[in-house]
Amino acid sequence: MKTNSILTVVLVSALTSLAVMYGYNKFTHKQTAIQLDNGKVPANYTGLFDSNHFAPGQPVDFQEASATAVPTVVHITTVIGKDEASNNLPKSKRNPFSDLFGDDFFNDFFGGQGGRAMPMQASGSGVVISEDGYIVTNNHVIDEANDIKVTLSNKKSYSAKLIGADPSSDLAVLKIDAKGLPFLLYGNSDVLKLGQWVLAVGYPLNLETTVTAGIVSAKARSLGLNGQKSRTPIESFIQTDAAVNQGNSGGALVNTNGELVGIVSAIASPTGAYAGYSYAIPVNIVKKIVNDLLQYGAVQRAYLGISFMPENAPDAEKEKVGYKEGTGVLVREVATDGAMSNSGLKAGDYITKVNGTKVTSSSEMVEQVASYKPGDAITVTYNRDGKEYNTKVTLKNKTGTYDVVKVSVMDKLGVQFENVDKKAVSEYGFEGGVKVKSIADEGLIPDQVPNLKKGFIVIRVSGKPVKNIDDFKRLIQSSGNSATLEGFYPGYDGLYAYSINGLSEVK
């Protein structure tokens, strides 16, 4: 009797354990899948979460993750520049030196596109992130493009609209007119571990969809690339040894669960071809940037309001302030009107955590702060003289307030205009115009037409006359994705035309 009781207990325990393990596996698989508002999983994930792919002790198999990701990665081709013929003033009004040097000499000097500018083609990759055709890619893939074409893995092609772009993070969002598309689910880049397998999916060297495998070899890498386009760059790259080449930019970095964990962005190479390491933007940054562009039309960048010691600072500078390696991010100054101004933080402290997430470098700190927006309250942990302190702060925007940043047309363009007197343009036969008063460091115009000069007078936008600033704004806002600014420089005869793209961003 006693033996039977013992056997019964053992049997019940075993069955209970099996039931718990079965339920756990089912629960975790479902939790992995359910990341959408409607609870539906894209068709390209069919079977992935119910297979032995997740069974412990099984060898790593990339087949199902590859099959899930490949239909969601697209080929992006762009055209940069157009054939323009805009130097159309009568010969009596043209530059008197043009017969000697040619008009192209002066157009090149001013960055104009008089005469004929040969269009250039470029290509890259992108990732479908919704069934109705939203696509994320790199900003540098579509930068300065007049026309953007997206080709799916099934060879269907679409014209794409640029929804928004962010040079600081090198991300952009496109939209194609399609429904029922396969798309990738977001993963969590914060939980990626060194040595974890990942796949890079894209269209390198204009080949068909290509999948390569590697491991996460480092996190929070800062390369200084985005600083070429922005004064406030966000860089905290995932470094892998998955083979990546030109054309992979904007493609997917996925884990073996088939989840998007990064957008492939760059390679480290002395030759321009793959030489061992590739870099991807963490998906947690991608989610934040994409959501901001879709919801607000502009990235809502949050700031702590501090300056800090970069890890690559000269050793002499570090020694001067007694910098301690591995302690955290050394605070050099706390802005009097910044988010941390009344937090108790002061110069010489080391920030060690952002909302509980450990940070050991400035790139890690920037990555964490970049996932929040102005008005969000977070906890910052810092070290002072070996003791740890916590302080709660509410993040601010770049203007020092907690508000959502609203961007005007002129802010997006990066140029301030002023009305011109009709007399100033009457001798050229025009009724009015707007004059370039100042040019910012960033914006669609300075980024795309760096040689445009102060004093340039715009008299037409894509062939339509401009009499004043109101006319200019109306024409820009009613343009498609691109427009041509036509005008002249006082003192120089001849018209110059400047093409600008990405105007979908200013709507």
C-alpha positions as CSV (number, residue, x, y, z in Angstrom):
1,M,0.0,0.0,0.0
2,K,2.8,2.3,0.9
3,T,4.7,1.5,-2.3
4,N,1.6,2.3,-4.3
5,S,1.2,5.6,-2.6
6,I,4.8,6.5,-3.3
7,L,4.4,5.5,-7.0
8,T,1.2,7.6,-7.2
9,V,3.0,10.6,-5.8
10,V,5.9,10.2,-8.2
11,L,3.6,9.8,-11.1
12,V,1.5,12.8,-10.2
13,S,4.6,14.9,-9.7
14,A,6.0,13.8,-13.1
15,L,2.8,14.6,-14.9
16,T,2.6,18.0,-13.2
17,S,6.1,18.8,-14.2
18,L,5.4,17.9,-17.8
19,A,2.3,20.0,-17.8
20,V,4.1,23.0,-16.3
21,M,6.9,22.7,-18.9
22,Y,4.4,22.3,-21.7
23,G,2.4,25.3,-20.5
24,Y,5.5,27.4,-20.0
25,N,6.7,26.7,-23.6
26,K,3.3,27.5,-25.0
27,F,3.0,30.7,-22.9
28,T,6.5,32.0,-23.8
29,H,6.0,31.3,-27.4
30,K,2.7,33.1,-27.5
31,Q,4.2,36.0,-25.5
32,T,6.9,36.3,-28.1
33,A,4.4,36.4,-30.9
34,I,1.8,38.8,-29.4
35,Q,3.3,42.2,-30.0
36,L,0.6,43.7,-32.1
37,D,-2.4,45.7,-31.2
38,N,-4.7,43.3,-32.9
39,G,-2.9,40.2,-31.6
40,K,-2.4,38.9,-35.1
41,V,0.9,37.4,-36.2
42,P,2.1,38.1,-39.8
43,A,1.8,35.2,-42.1
44,N,5.5,35.0,-42.6
45,Y,5.9,33.9,-39.0
46,T,3.6,30.8,-39.5
47,G,5.0,27.8,-37.7
48,L,8.0,29.6,-36.3
49,F,6.8,29.8,-32.7
50,D,5.5,26.2,-32.6
51,S,8.6,24.4,-34.0
52,N,11.5,22.8,-32.3
53,H,13.4,25.9,-33.2
54,F,13.1,27.0,-29.5
55,A,13.7,23.6,-27.9
56,P,16.7,23.7,-25.5
57,G,19.8,21.8,-26.5
58,Q,19.0,21.8,-30.2
59,P,21.7,23.0,-32.6
60,V,21.2,26.5,-34.0
61,D,19.2,26.5,-37.2
62,F,18.8,29.7,-39.3
63,Q,16.3,28.3,-41.8
64,E,13.1,29.5,-40.2
65,A,14.4,32.9,-39.1
66,S,15.6,33.4,-42.6
67,A,12.3,32.3,-44.2
68,T,10.5,34.7,-41.8
69,A,12.8,37.7,-42.6
70,V,13.4,37.5,-46.3
71,P,9.9,38.4,-47.5
72,T,10.0,41.6,-45.3
73,V,13.2,43.0,-46.6
74,V,13.0,45.2,-49.7
75,H,15.3,46.6,-52.3
76,I,15.4,50.4,-52.5
77,T,16.6,52.2,-55.6
78,T,16.8,56.0,-55.9
79,V,17.5,58.7,-58.5
80,I,19.5,61.7,-57.4
81,G,19.4,64.8,-59.5
82,K,17.4,65.7,-62.6
83,D,18.0,66.9,-66.1
84,E,17.5,70.6,-65.7
85,A,17.7,73.5,-68.2
86,S,17.3,76.6,-66.2
87,N,19.7,79.2,-67.4
88,N,17.1,80.8,-69.6
89,L,17.6,84.6,-69.4
90,P,18.2,86.3,-72.7
91,K,21.8,86.7,-73.6
92,S,21.8,90.4,-72.8
93,K,21.1,89.5,-69.2
94,R,23.5,86.7,-68.8
95,N,26.9,86.8,-67.1
96,P,29.3,88.7,-69.4
97,F,32.1,86.1,-68.7
98,S,30.0,83.1,-69.7
99,D,31.2,83.2,-73.3
100,L,34.8,82.9,-72.0
101,F,34.4,80.4,-69.1
102,G,31.0,78.8,-69.9
103,D,28.0,79.0,-67.7
104,D,28.9,75.7,-66.0
105,F,31.9,77.4,-64.3
106,F,29.6,79.8,-62.4
107,N,26.9,77.1,-61.8
108,D,29.5,74.9,-60.2
109,F,30.9,77.7,-58.1
110,F,27.4,78.5,-56.7
111,G,26.2,74.9,-56.6
112,G,23.6,75.6,-59.2
113,Q,22.2,73.2,-61.7
114,G,22.1,75.4,-64.8
115,G,22.7,73.4,-68.0
116,R,22.3,69.7,-67.6
117,A,23.0,67.7,-64.4
118,M,23.2,64.0,-65.0
119,P,21.0,62.0,-62.6
120,M,22.7,59.4,-60.4
121,Q,21.3,56.1,-59.2
122,A,21.9,54.6,-55.8
123,S,20.5,51.5,-54.0
124,G,20.1,50.0,-50.5
125,S,17.7,48.0,-48.5
126,G,14.7,48.5,-46.2
127,V,12.5,46.6,-43.8
128,V,8.6,46.4,-43.9
129,I,7.3,47.1,-40.4
130,S,3.5,47.1,-41.1
131,E,1.1,45.2,-43.3
132,D,0.0,48.5,-44.9
133,G,3.4,49.4,-46.3
134,Y,5.5,51.4,-43.9
135,I,9.2,50.8,-44.3
136,V,12.2,51.7,-42.3
137,T,15.6,52.3,-43.8
138,N,18.7,54.4,-43.4
139,N,18.6,58.2,-44.0
140,H,21.7,57.9,-46.1
141,V,20.0,55.4,-48.5
142,I,17.3,58.0,-49.5
143,D,19.2,61.2,-48.8
144,E,18.8,63.8,-51.7
145,A,16.7,61.4,-53.7
146,N,14.2,62.7,-56.2
147,D,12.5,59.4,-56.9
148,I,12.4,56.3,-54.6
149,K,11.4,52.9,-55.8
150,V,10.8,49.9,-53.6
151,T,10.9,46.3,-54.9
152,L,9.6,43.5,-52.8
153,S,11.1,40.0,-52.6
154,N,8.3,38.8,-54.9
155,K,9.6,41.4,-57.6
156,K,6.6,43.7,-57.3
157,S,7.7,47.4,-57.5
158,Y,6.2,50.5,-56.0
159,S,6.9,54.2,-55.9
160,A,7.6,55.2,-52.3
161,K,6.8,58.4,-50.4
162,L,9.2,59.7,-47.8
163,I,7.3,60.1,-44.6
164,G,10.2,61.5,-42.5
165,A,13.9,61.2,-41.9
166,D,16.3,61.8,-39.0
167,P,19.9,62.5,-39.8
168,S,20.9,62.3,-36.1
169,S,20.1,58.6,-36.0
170,D,20.5,57.9,-39.8
171,L,16.9,56.6,-40.0
172,A,14.1,57.2,-42.4
173,V,10.5,56.0,-42.9
174,L,8.9,55.3,-46.3
175,K,5.4,54.4,-47.3
176,I,4.2,52.4,-50.3
177,D,0.6,51.9,-51.4
178,A,0.2,48.2,-50.6
179,K,-1.9,46.0,-48.2
180,G,-1.4,42.6,-46.6
181,L,2.4,42.7,-46.6
182,P,4.5,40.4,-44.5
183,F,6.4,42.4,-41.9
184,L,8.9,41.9,-39.1
185,L,8.0,42.0,-35.4
186,Y,10.2,44.2,-33.2
187,G,12.5,42.5,-30.8
188,N,14.4,44.0,-27.8
189,S,17.9,45.2,-28.5
190,D,18.6,45.8,-24.8
191,V,18.6,42.1,-24.1
192,L,21.1,41.2,-26.9
193,K,24.1,39.4,-25.5
194,L,27.7,39.2,-26.7
195,G,28.1,36.0,-28.7
196,Q,24.4,35.8,-29.6
197,W,23.6,34.6,-33.2
198,V,22.1,37.2,-35.5
199,L,21.3,37.3,-39.2
200,A,21.8,40.3,-41.7
201,V,19.3,40.4,-44.5
202,G,19.6,42.8,-47.4
203,Y,20.5,43.4,-51.1
204,P,24.3,43.8,-51.2
205,L,26.0,44.7,-54.4
206,N,22.6,44.8,-56.2
207,L,22.3,41.0,-55.7
208,E,19.0,39.4,-54.8
209,T,18.0,39.0,-51.2
210,T,21.0,37.8,-49.3
211,V,21.2,36.3,-45.7
212,T,24.4,36.2,-43.7
213,A,25.0,35.0,-40.2
214,G,27.3,36.2,-37.4
215,I,27.4,36.9,-33.7
216,V,27.0,40.1,-31.7
217,S,30.6,41.0,-31.1
218,A,30.1,44.3,-29.3
219,K,27.4,46.8,-28.3
220,A,27.2,50.5,-27.9
221,R,29.8,51.3,-30.5
222,S,30.3,54.9,-31.5
223,L,31.8,55.5,-35.0
224,G,31.4,59.3,-35.5
225,L,29.4,58.7,-38.7
226,N,26.2,60.5,-37.8
227,G,28.1,63.6,-36.7
228,Q,28.8,64.3,-40.4
229,K,25.1,65.1,-40.8
230,S,24.0,66.3,-37.4
231,R,25.3,68.3,-34.5
232,T,23.4,66.0,-32.1
233,P,24.2,62.5,-33.4
234,I,22.8,59.4,-31.8
235,E,25.2,56.4,-32.1
236,S,25.2,53.2,-30.2
237,F,25.7,50.6,-32.8
238,I,25.4,46.8,-32.5
239,Q,28.7,45.4,-33.9
240,T,28.5,41.9,-35.5
241,D,30.7,39.8,-37.8
242,A,27.8,39.0,-40.2
243,A,29.0,39.8,-43.7
244,V,27.6,43.1,-45.0
245,N,28.5,45.0,-48.1
246,Q,27.3,48.1,-50.0
247,G,23.6,47.8,-50.6
248,N,23.0,46.2,-47.2
249,S,22.3,49.6,-45.6
250,G,18.8,49.8,-44.3
251,G,18.4,46.0,-44.2
252,A,17.4,43.9,-41.2
253,L,19.4,42.5,-38.4
254,V,17.3,39.7,-36.9
255,N,17.7,37.2,-34.0
256,T,17.1,33.5,-34.4
257,N,13.5,34.1,-33.3
258,G,13.0,36.0,-36.5
259,E,12.6,39.3,-34.6
260,L,14.0,42.7,-35.8
261,V,16.8,43.7,-33.5
262,G,18.6,46.3,-35.6
263,I,18.8,48.2,-38.9
264,V,22.1,47.5,-40.7
265,S,23.9,50.8,-41.2
266,A,27.6,50.6,-41.8
267,I,30.7,48.5,-42.2
268,A,34.3,49.0,-40.9
269,S,36.5,48.6,-44.0
270,P,39.7,50.1,-45.4
271,T,38.5,49.1,-48.9
272,G,34.8,49.9,-48.9
273,A,34.0,46.2,-48.9
274,Y,33.3,43.8,-46.0
275,A,36.4,43.4,-43.9
276,G,35.1,41.6,-40.8
277,Y,32.7,43.9,-38.9
278,S,29.3,45.4,-39.6
279,Y,27.2,47.8,-37.5
280,A,23.4,48.1,-36.9
281,I,21.2,50.7,-35.2
282,P,19.5,49.0,-32.2
283,V,15.8,48.4,-32.7
284,N,14.9,50.1,-29.5
285,I,16.2,53.4,-31.0
286,V,14.5,52.5,-34.3
287,K,11.1,52.1,-32.6
288,K,11.3,55.4,-30.9
289,I,12.4,57.3,-34.0
290,V,9.8,55.7,-36.2
291,N,7.0,56.3,-33.8
292,D,8.0,60.0,-33.4
293,L,8.1,60.5,-37.2
294,L,4.7,58.9,-37.7
295,Q,3.0,60.6,-34.7
296,Y,4.6,64.0,-34.7
297,G,6.3,64.4,-38.0
298,A,9.6,65.1,-36.2
299,V,11.8,63.3,-33.7
300,Q,11.0,64.3,-30.1
301,R,14.6,64.4,-28.8
302,A,15.0,64.3,-25.0
303,Y,18.0,65.9,-23.2
304,L,19.5,65.5,-19.7
305,G,21.1,68.9,-19.9
306,I,24.6,67.9,-19.1
307,S,28.0,67.8,-20.8
308,F,30.1,64.7,-20.3
309,M,33.6,63.3,-20.8
310,P,33.8,61.2,-24.0
311,E,35.7,57.9,-23.8
312,N,37.9,58.9,-26.7
313,A,39.1,62.1,-25.0
314,P,42.9,62.7,-24.8
315,D,44.6,61.0,-21.9
316,A,46.0,64.3,-20.7
317,E,42.4,65.7,-20.5
318,K,41.3,62.7,-18.5
319,E,44.2,62.9,-16.1
320,K,43.5,66.5,-15.5
321,V,40.1,65.8,-14.1
322,G,41.0,62.5,-12.5
323,Y,38.9,60.4,-14.8
324,K,38.3,56.8,-13.5
325,E,37.9,54.2,-16.2
326,G,34.9,51.9,-15.9
327,T,33.1,53.9,-13.3
328,G,30.4,55.4,-15.6
329,V,29.9,58.5,-17.6
330,L,31.8,61.5,-16.0
331,V,29.7,64.6,-15.8
332,R,31.6,67.8,-16.7
333,E,28.9,70.4,-16.4
334,V,25.2,70.6,-15.5
335,A,23.2,73.2,-17.4
336,T,21.4,75.7,-15.2
337,D,18.2,75.3,-17.3
338,G,18.5,71.7,-18.2
339,A,16.5,68.6,-16.9
340,M,19.2,67.8,-14.3
341,S,19.6,71.4,-13.0
342,N,17.8,70.7,-9.7
343,S,18.5,67.0,-9.4
344,G,21.5,67.2,-7.1
345,L,23.9,66.0,-9.8
346,K,27.1,68.0,-10.2
347,A,30.3,68.1,-12.1
348,G,32.6,65.2,-11.2
349,D,29.8,62.7,-10.6
350,Y,29.6,59.5,-12.7
351,I,26.2,58.5,-14.2
352,T,25.9,54.7,-13.8
353,K,22.3,53.9,-14.7
354,V,19.4,55.3,-16.7
355,N,16.1,54.1,-15.4
356,G,17.8,51.0,-13.9
357,T,19.8,50.1,-17.0
358,K,23.5,50.1,-16.4
359,V,25.6,52.5,-18.6
360,T,29.4,52.4,-18.7
361,S,29.9,54.6,-21.7
362,S,28.5,57.8,-23.1
363,S,27.2,55.9,-26.2
364,E,25.2,53.6,-23.9
365,M,23.8,56.6,-22.0
366,V,22.8,58.3,-25.2
367,E,21.1,55.1,-26.4
368,Q,19.0,54.9,-23.3
369,V,18.0,58.6,-23.2
370,A,17.2,58.4,-26.9
371,S,14.4,56.0,-26.2
372,Y,12.5,58.6,-24.2
373,K,10.8,61.9,-25.2
374,P,10.5,65.3,-23.5
375,G,8.2,65.2,-20.5
376,D,9.1,61.6,-19.6
377,A,10.2,61.1,-16.0
378,I,13.1,58.8,-15.4
379,T,15.5,57.8,-12.6
380,V,19.2,58.6,-13.0
381,T,21.7,56.8,-10.8
382,Y,25.1,58.4,-10.2
383,N,28.2,57.7,-8.2
384,R,29.8,60.3,-6.0
385,D,33.0,59.5,-4.0
386,G,32.1,55.8,-4.1
387,K,28.5,56.2,-2.9
388,E,25.5,55.6,-5.2
389,Y,22.6,58.1,-5.4
390,N,19.3,58.0,-7.3
391,T,17.5,61.1,-8.5
392,K,14.2,61.5,-10.5
393,V,14.2,63.9,-13.4
394,T,11.8,65.0,-16.1
395,L,13.5,65.2,-19.5
396,K,13.4,68.4,-21.6
397,N,13.5,69.2,-25.2
398,K,16.3,71.2,-26.9
399,T,14.5,74.5,-26.1
400,G,14.5,73.7,-22.4
401,T,10.8,72.9,-22.1
402,Y,8.8,69.8,-21.6
403,D,6.6,70.3,-24.7
404,V,6.3,68.4,-27.9
405,V,8.5,70.2,-30.5
406,K,6.6,71.5,-33.4
407,V,8.7,72.1,-36.5
408,S,7.8,74.8,-39.0
409,V,8.4,74.7,-42.7
410,M,11.4,77.0,-42.5
411,D,12.9,75.0,-39.6
412,K,12.8,71.9,-41.8
413,L,14.3,73.7,-44.8
414,G,17.1,75.2,-42.7
415,V,16.9,78.6,-44.4
416,Q,15.3,81.9,-43.3
417,F,13.8,84.0,-46.0
418,E,12.7,87.7,-46.2
419,N,10.5,89.5,-48.7
420,V,12.3,91.6,-51.3
421,D,11.2,94.9,-52.7
422,K,9.6,94.7,-56.1
423,K,12.0,97.3,-57.5
424,A,14.9,94.9,-56.7
425,V,13.6,92.3,-59.1
426,S,11.7,94.5,-61.6
427,E,14.6,94.9,-64.0
428,Y,14.7,91.2,-64.3
429,G,11.0,91.1,-65.3
430,F,9.7,89.6,-62.1
431,E,6.9,90.9,-59.7
432,G,8.5,89.8,-56.4
433,G,10.5,87.1,-54.6
434,V,12.1,86.0,-51.4
435,K,15.7,86.5,-50.4
436,V,17.9,84.0,-48.4
437,K,18.5,85.9,-45.1
438,S,20.4,83.1,-43.2
439,I,21.3,79.5,-43.5
440,A,21.3,77.0,-40.6
441,D,23.8,74.2,-40.0
442,E,21.2,71.6,-40.6
443,G,18.1,71.3,-42.8
444,L,16.9,70.0,-46.2
445,I,18.5,72.9,-48.1
446,P,21.9,73.1,-46.4
447,D,22.2,69.3,-46.4
448,Q,21.4,68.9,-50.1
449,V,22.6,72.2,-51.5
450,P,25.6,73.2,-49.4
451,N,26.8,75.8,-51.9
452,L,23.6,77.9,-51.8
453,K,24.6,81.4,-50.6
454,K,23.0,84.1,-48.6
455,G,21.5,86.8,-50.8
456,F,20.0,84.3,-53.3
457,I,16.6,85.5,-54.5
458,V,13.9,82.9,-55.2
459,I,11.5,84.0,-57.9
460,R,9.9,80.6,-58.8
461,V,9.2,77.3,-57.1
462,S,9.0,74.5,-59.6
463,G,8.0,77.0,-62.3
464,K,5.3,78.9,-60.3
465,P,6.0,82.5,-59.4
466,V,6.8,83.6,-55.9
467,K,5.9,87.1,-54.8
468,N,6.4,86.8,-51.1
469,I,7.0,84.5,-48.2
470,D,3.4,83.4,-48.0
471,D,3.5,82.3,-51.6
472,F,6.8,80.5,-51.0
473,K,5.4,78.5,-48.0
474,R,2.2,77.6,-49.9
475,L,4.1,76.3,-52.9
476,I,6.5,74.3,-50.8
477,Q,3.7,72.7,-48.8
478,S,1.7,71.9,-52.0
479,S,4.7,70.3,-53.7
480,G,5.3,66.6,-53.8
481,N,8.4,65.1,-52.4
482,S,10.7,67.5,-54.4
483,A,10.7,71.0,-55.7
484,T,13.1,73.3,-57.7
485,L,14.0,76.7,-56.4
486,E,14.7,79.1,-59.2
487,G,16.3,82.5,-58.8
488,F,19.3,84.6,-59.2
489,Y,22.2,86.3,-57.3
490,P,22.1,90.1,-57.4
491,G,25.1,91.3,-59.4
492,Y,25.3,88.1,-61.5
493,D,23.2,87.6,-64.6
494,G,21.7,84.2,-65.1
495,L,19.1,82.0,-63.4
496,Y,20.1,79.2,-61.1
497,A,18.0,76.2,-60.1
498,Y,18.4,74.2,-56.9
499,S,16.5,70.9,-56.5
500,I,15.5,69.9,-53.0
501,N,13.9,66.6,-51.9
502,G,12.3,65.1,-48.9
503,L,9.6,67.8,-48.8
504,S,7.1,65.2,-47.4
505,E,8.8,65.9,-44.1
506,V,7.6,69.5,-44.0
507,K,3.9,68.7,-44.6
